[in-house]
Amino acid sequence: MSRVALVTGASRGVGLGVATALLDAGWTVYTTARSGRGPDRALVITCDHTDDVAVGEVFETIDDAEGHLDLLVNNVWAAPRGFGGFSEPFWQRPVGDWDSLIGVGVRAHYVASVHAGRLMVAAGSGLIVNISSFGTRGHLHSVLYGMSKAALDKMVADMAVELQGTGVHAVSLWLGLIRTELLLSLGVEEFAGFSLERAEDPEFVGRVIAALADDPALPNLTGHTLISAEYGREHGIVNNDGAQPDSHRDAFGGGPLYPPT
């Protein structure tokens, strides 16, 4: 029986790469996107993650077709209205930025996790992964961006407490700079001080998640935040070109991750 994954927001970027890597690893992969676009081999469902009813229908579709869900990757994200880059301080931005950065960046992850949790707990197994970032550790992009990422890390920490004994696990991943098609199209060698040569391919993130799902140590990792580059190094996971991406831990102050020791 094929293992089943759902990757939200997978029309491009990280989500597309994660879905592609899971497909390459033999998973049956469902993806969501408002545009209805996704990897050719994936089962793509058009979904606006601000619509709770539509989100619930995604999980009903998967349950009806597969009878189980083994992995949820919460990746969906929405830029603020009129967004042209995080260049203005919070008091110069519309308060409505909250609706995308928190409403989608946090709430949509929670709603999907609720539905996934119902299926996974009933089956006695599963993994929920939140795509987070070093924005939890230090200022990155904007106040609301950092708030949203910190919330995702706290979310998995508390979900793991309530999931204890169910066989279902939850982790949060801090990604480094990602070599998306858009970023590569700029023709630059570094971005925000980080080398593109040692940045992460979107598929690298997917390979990390696939390895996590198979990791015998997963019960000890549940509730924790992990750095994708460091987990990859520890488990021999590399970029598409065979290189090992850099961890950005030192650039954001070093020290332990979440939750606090």
C-alpha positions in Angstrom: 0.0 0.0 0.0 1.5 3.3 -1.1 2.0 6.0 1.5 -0.1 9.1 1.0 1.1 12.7 1.4 -0.6 16.1 1.1 1.5 19.1 0.4 -0.3 22.4 0.6 0.6 25.3 -1.6 2.6 23.2 -4.1 2.2 25.1 -7.4 5.7 26.3 -7.2 8.8 26.9 -5.0 9.2 24.8 -1.9 5.9 23.1 -2.1 6.5 22.0 -5.7 10.0 20.7 -4.8 8.7 18.8 -1.8 5.9 17.2 -3.7 8.4 16.2 -6.5 10.8 14.7 -4.1 8.1 12.7 -2.4 6.8 11.4 -5.8 10.4 10.4 -6.6 10.5 8.5 -3.3 7.4 6.5 -4.3 4.7 8.4 -2.3 1.2 9.0 -3.6 1.1 12.8 -3.4 -1.9 15.1 -3.3 -1.2 18.8 -3.6 -3.3 22.0 -3.2 -3.1 25.4 -4.9 -5.5 28.1 -5.7 -4.3 28.0 -9.3 -4.9 24.2 -9.6 -1.3 23.8 -10.8 1.1 21.3 -9.4 3.6 18.5 -10.3 2.5 16.4 -13.3 2.5 13.2 -11.3 0.7 14.6 -8.3 -3.1 14.5 -7.7 -3.7 18.3 -7.7 -6.8 19.7 -5.9 -7.8 23.3 -6.4 -8.2 24.9 -3.0 -8.2 28.3 -1.4 -6.9 27.7 2.2 -8.9 30.7 3.5 -12.0 28.6 2.9 -12.4 26.1 5.7 -15.1 24.2 3.9 -12.9 23.7 0.8 -10.1 22.6 3.0 -12.3 20.0 4.7 -13.3 18.7 1.3 -9.7 18.2 0.4 -9.3 15.8 3.3 -12.6 14.1 2.5 -11.4 13.5 -1.1 -8.2 11.9 0.1 -9.9 9.8 2.7 -12.5 8.6 0.2 -9.8 7.7 -2.4 -7.0 6.4 -0.2 -8.5 5.5 3.2 -5.6 7.0 5.0 -3.1 10.0 5.1 0.4 9.4 6.3 2.0 12.9 5.9 0.8 16.5 5.8 3.3 19.2 4.8 1.9 22.6 5.7 3.5 24.9 3.2 0.8 27.2 1.9 1.6 30.9 2.2 0.1 34.1 0.9 1.8 37.5 0.4 0.1 40.6 1.7 -2.1 42.6 -0.7 0.0 44.9 -2.7 3.2 43.2 -1.5 6.3 44.3 -3.3 8.9 43.0 -0.9 9.4 43.4 2.9 10.9 46.9 2.8 8.6 49.0 5.1 8.5 48.9 8.9 5.3 47.6 10.5 3.7 51.0 11.2 3.9 51.9 7.5 2.2 48.7 6.4 -1.6 48.1 6.3 -3.0 46.3 9.3 -4.6 44.0 6.7 -1.2 42.3 6.3 -2.4 40.2 9.2 -5.0 38.5 7.1 -2.5 36.8 4.8 0.6 36.4 7.0 -1.4 35.1 10.0 -4.7 34.1 8.5 -3.0 31.9 5.9 0.5 31.6 7.3 -0.7 30.3 10.6 -4.5 29.6 10.6 -4.5 27.6 7.4 -1.8 25.4 8.8 -3.8 24.8 12.0 -7.0 24.0 10.0 -5.2 21.5 7.8 -3.6 20.0 10.9 -7.0 19.5 12.6 -8.3 17.5 9.6 -5.0 15.6 9.2 -5.0 14.8 12.9 -8.5 13.3 12.8 -7.4 10.9 10.0 -4.0 10.1 11.4 -5.1 9.5 15.0 -7.8 7.2 13.9 -5.1 5.2 11.9 -2.6 5.3 14.7 0.2 6.9 12.7 1.2 9.9 10.7 3.5 12.9 10.5 2.6 16.7 10.3 5.4 19.0 9.1 5.2 22.8 9.3 7.4 24.7 7.0 8.9 27.4 9.2 12.1 29.5 9.1 14.8 31.3 11.0 12.3 34.2 11.3 11.5 32.6 14.7 15.0 33.2 15.9 15.7 36.7 14.6 14.1 39.5 12.6 13.4 38.3 9.1 11.3 40.2 6.5 8.7 41.7 8.9 7.1 41.7 12.3 4.2 39.6 11.2 6.4 37.2 9.2 8.4 36.5 12.4 5.2 36.1 14.5 3.8 33.6 12.0 6.9 31.4 12.0 7.2 31.5 15.8 3.5 30.4 16.0 4.2 27.4 13.7 7.0 26.2 16.0 4.9 26.6 19.1 2.0 24.8 17.3 3.9 21.6 16.7 5.4 21.7 20.2 1.9 21.8 21.7 0.4 19.4 19.2 3.1 16.8 20.1 2.0 17.0 23.7 -1.6 16.3 22.8 -0.7 13.7 20.3 1.4 11.7 22.8 0.6 8.0 22.6 -1.4 8.3 19.3 1.5 7.3 17.0 1.2 10.7 15.2 4.1 13.1 15.2 4.7 16.7 14.4 7.8 18.7 13.6 8.7 22.2 12.3 11.5 22.8 9.8 13.6 25.9 9.6 14.7 26.2 6.0 17.6 28.2 4.7 17.8 30.2 1.5 15.9 28.3 -1.2 17.0 28.1 -4.8 13.6 28.6 -6.3 13.2 29.3 -10.0 12.4 32.9 -9.3 15.6 33.4 -7.2 17.8 31.6 -9.8 16.3 33.8 -12.6 17.8 36.9 -10.9 21.2 35.8 -12.0 22.8 36.7 -8.6 25.5 34.8 -6.7 24.1 35.7 -3.3 20.9 36.9 -1.7 20.6 38.7 1.6 24.2 37.7 2.3 23.8 34.0 1.7 25.4 32.1 -1.1 23.1 30.6 -3.8 25.7 28.0 -4.4 25.2 26.6 -0.9 21.4 27.3 -0.7 18.8 24.6 -0.6 17.0 23.1 -3.6 13.3 22.8 -3.0 13.7 19.0 -3.7 16.3 18.9 -0.9 13.6 19.9 1.5 11.4 17.1 0.2 14.1 14.6 0.6 14.6 15.7 4.2 10.9 15.3 4.9 10.9 11.8 3.3 13.8 10.8 5.5 12.0 12.2 8.6 9.0 10.1 7.9 11.2 7.0 7.8 13.5 8.0 10.8 13.3 5.5 13.7 14.2 8.4 15.9 11.1 10.4 14.9 9.3 9.7 18.3 12.2 11.6 20.0 12.0 14.5 17.5 8.3 15.1 17.7 7.3 18.6 18.9 10.7 19.9 18.0 12.0 22.4 15.4 14.7 21.1 13.1 17.1 22.8 10.7 16.7 21.2 7.3 20.3 21.7 6.3 21.6 20.2 9.5 19.3 17.2 9.4 20.4 16.7 5.8 24.0 16.8 6.7 23.5 14.3 9.5 21.6 11.9 7.2 23.6 12.3 4.0 21.0 14.2 2.1 22.3 16.6 -0.6 21.1 19.1 -3.2 20.3 18.1 -6.8 24.0 18.8 -7.7 25.3 16.7 -4.8 26.4 19.6 -2.7 25.5 20.0 1.0 23.5 23.2 1.8 24.7 25.5 4.5 22.9 25.9 7.8 22.0 29.5 8.8 22.1 28.8 12.5 25.2 31.0 13.2 23.8 33.9 11.1 20.8 34.0 13.4 22.6 33.9 16.7 23.4 30.2 17.2 22.1 28.5 20.3 19.4 25.8 20.8 16.3 25.5 18.7 12.6 25.3 19.8 11.3 24.3 22.2 13.5 25.7 24.9 15.6 23.2 26.8 
